[in-house]
Amino acid sequence: MISRETYQQAAALLKAGKLLAFPTETVYGLGVDARNPDAIKKLFAAKQRAATHPLALLIGDAAELTQWADAIPPLAWVLAEKYWPGPLTLVLPRAAGVSDLLTGGHPTIGLRVPSHPVVLNLLKTFGSAIANSSANLSGQPSLTTAAQVNASLGKQIDMLLAEDAGCGDLASTVLDLTQTRPKLLRAGPINVEPYL
């Protein structure tokens, strides 16, 4: 059980531009303050990931969508109501002012409200969005235990919130809602076939 003090410490580290690893209901994630450009660069460096690859944003509540996305279609709210918190990433037109660092220069942004209690509690304590990617070196398999994350990235991360219970092994379903018809970009735990 992770204490409230630990969550407060983790949130303070995020605010200070540090890099955290944490469990989600899909795989372990790496995260930084989504509004801190230097922290975002640190995440890319730790993963050895090309800057043209977009990051996803984890948010604590669907109401935060309007801070990051623009021209949100009605279907996005329907899906958020049905599947969030949960392993569904919605790709939407990014809002004005959203950093190219987050989107890899693309005009879209992917967002989700995760359901794993650890990352959800972290989001609530932090009070803002977390820029997120899977906790693994770019091109390597996703990691599903704290021990794997520590062995692979222990030297790069400033804090590891470790709780393997509830952590899955499938990355989230990714659905693009920026076109007239929704487009499945990555199959995952949520079946969105009825909406395609």
Secondary structure, DSSP 8 states (H G I E B T S, - for coil): ---HHHHHHHHHHHHTT--EEE--SSS-EEEEETT-HHHHHHHHHHHT--TTS--EEE-SSGGGHHHHBSS--HHHHHHHHHH-SSSEEEEEEB-TT--HHHHTT-SEEEEE----HHHHHHHHHH-S-EEEEESS-TTS----SHHHHHHHHTTT-SEE----TT--SS--EEEE-SSSS-EEEE--SS--GGG-
